[in-house]
Amino acid sequence: MGEVRWLTDAEMLAWRSYIVATMRLRQRLHRELSEAHAVSLTDYEVLVVLDSQPDKRLRMSELATMLGSTKSRLSHQVGRMEETGIVCRVPDPEDKRGVIAELTPDGLDLLARAAPAHVEGVRRHLIDLLTPEEQAVIGQGFSRVLEHLNQLGE
């Protein structure tokens, strides 16, 4: 296996800051969405991805990939969202085994109401704290990480 390449102090700072800040940022954004609009951050993210599609619908397997979720976890989540009427699931007409998640009018309305508050939170707790150069570095760096993980099938 070879010698372990232990993290330097600078590398450890980058790693730990990323881990803790990401967790706390997601908790903060979740709390703000939940309190103001009674929607979780993970449900909001489903709504955003579906809204980004031209027909407001997407195969469940593709939705799971875009959200970095497992099919099983997403199935349970979408089931809960379906109970509240903000999404629905329909059979895929092109694949008898496939299922499509679709944004409902209620889901679209919820997204329209919640989006301004969410964007304000993202700005206040992340974007406005960074210089444009730092934003570019973070965007480029994590795009590279995501591409690497996608190639591994994660």
C-alpha positions in Angstrom: 0.0 0.0 0.0 3.0 2.3 0.5 3.7 5.1 2.8 0.9 7.3 4.0 0.9 10.8 2.7 -0.3 12.6 5.9 -1.9 15.9 5.5 0.2 19.0 6.1 -1.2 21.7 8.5 -2.4 23.7 5.5 -4.1 20.7 3.9 -5.7 19.7 7.2 -7.0 23.3 7.7 -8.5 23.2 4.2 -10.1 19.7 4.8 -11.5 20.4 8.3 -12.7 23.9 7.3 -14.5 22.4 4.3 -16.1 19.6 6.3 -17.3 21.6 9.2 -18.3 24.7 7.3 -20.3 22.7 4.7 -22.2 20.8 7.4 -22.9 24.0 9.3 -23.9 25.9 6.2 -26.3 23.2 5.1 -27.8 23.1 8.6 -28.3 26.9 8.6 -29.8 27.0 5.1 -32.1 24.1 6.1 -33.2 25.9 9.3 -34.0 29.1 7.4 -36.0 27.3 4.7 -37.8 25.2 7.3 -38.8 28.1 9.5 -39.8 30.5 6.7 -41.4 28.1 4.2 -41.8 24.7 5.9 -39.6 23.0 3.3 -36.3 21.1 4.0 -33.1 21.9 2.2 -33.1 18.5 0.6 -36.7 18.9 -0.7 -35.9 22.4 -1.9 -32.9 20.9 -3.9 -35.3 18.4 -5.6 -37.6 21.2 -6.6 -34.7 23.3 -8.0 -33.4 20.4 -10.1 -36.9 19.6 -11.5 -37.5 23.2 -12.2 -34.3 23.4 -14.2 -35.7 20.9 -16.7 -37.6 22.2 -19.7 -40.6 20.1 -18.9 -40.2 20.2 -15.1 -39.7 16.4 -14.9 -36.8 14.0 -14.7 -36.3 10.2 -14.4 -35.7 9.3 -10.8 -32.3 7.7 -11.6 -31.1 10.9 -13.3 -32.5 13.0 -10.4 -30.6 10.9 -7.9 -27.4 11.4 -9.8 -27.9 15.1 -10.1 -28.5 15.4 -6.4 -25.7 13.1 -5.3 -28.2 10.8 -3.7 -28.9 7.1 -3.8 -32.0 5.9 -5.7 -33.4 4.4 -2.5 -33.0 7.5 -0.4 -34.4 9.7 -3.2 -37.4 7.3 -3.6 -38.3 7.7 0.1 -37.8 11.5 -0.1 -39.9 11.9 -3.2 -42.6 9.7 -1.6 -42.8 12.1 1.3 -42.9 15.1 -1.1 -45.6 13.4 -3.1 -47.7 13.2 0.0 -47.6 17.0 0.4 -48.5 17.5 -3.3 -45.3 19.3 -4.4 -44.1 16.5 -6.8 -45.7 13.5 -8.3 -44.3 10.3 -9.8 -45.5 9.0 -13.2 -44.4 6.0 -15.2 -41.8 6.6 -17.9 -43.5 6.1 -21.2 -40.2 5.2 -22.8 -39.2 2.6 -20.2 -41.8 0.5 -18.5 -39.5 0.0 -15.4 -38.6 3.7 -15.2 -40.3 6.3 -13.0 -40.4 10.1 -13.6 -40.5 12.7 -10.9 -42.5 15.7 -11.9 -42.9 19.2 -10.3 -46.5 20.0 -9.6 -48.1 23.5 -9.6 -48.0 23.5 -5.8 -44.3 22.6 -5.9 -43.6 25.4 -8.4 -45.5 27.8 -6.2 -43.5 26.7 -3.1 -40.2 27.1 -5.0 -41.2 30.6 -6.2 -41.9 31.6 -2.6 -38.8 29.9 -1.0 -36.2 30.8 -3.6 -35.6 34.4 -2.7 -35.0 33.6 1.0 -32.7 30.7 0.0 -30.7 32.8 -2.4 -30.4 35.5 0.3 -29.1 32.9 2.8 -26.6 31.5 0.3 -25.4 35.1 -0.3 -25.2 36.0 3.4 -23.6 32.8 4.6 -21.2 32.1 1.7 -21.0 34.1 -1.5 -20.8 37.6 0.1 -18.0 36.4 2.4 -15.8 35.5 -0.5 -14.0 37.6 -3.1 -14.8 37.0 -6.8 -11.3 35.3 -7.0 -12.1 33.0 -4.1 -15.5 32.1 -5.7 -13.7 31.2 -8.9 -11.1 29.0 -7.2 -13.8 27.2 -5.2 -16.0 26.7 -8.3 -13.0 25.4 -10.3 -11.7 23.2 -7.6 -15.0 21.5 -6.7 -16.0 21.1 -10.3 -12.8 19.1 -10.7 -13.6 17.1 -7.6 -17.1 16.4 -8.9 -15.8 15.4 -12.3 -13.4 12.9 -10.6 -16.1 11.4 -8.4 -18.5 11.1 -11.4 -15.8 9.2 -13.3 -15.5 6.8 -10.4 -19.3 6.3 -10.5 -19.9 7.9 -7.1 
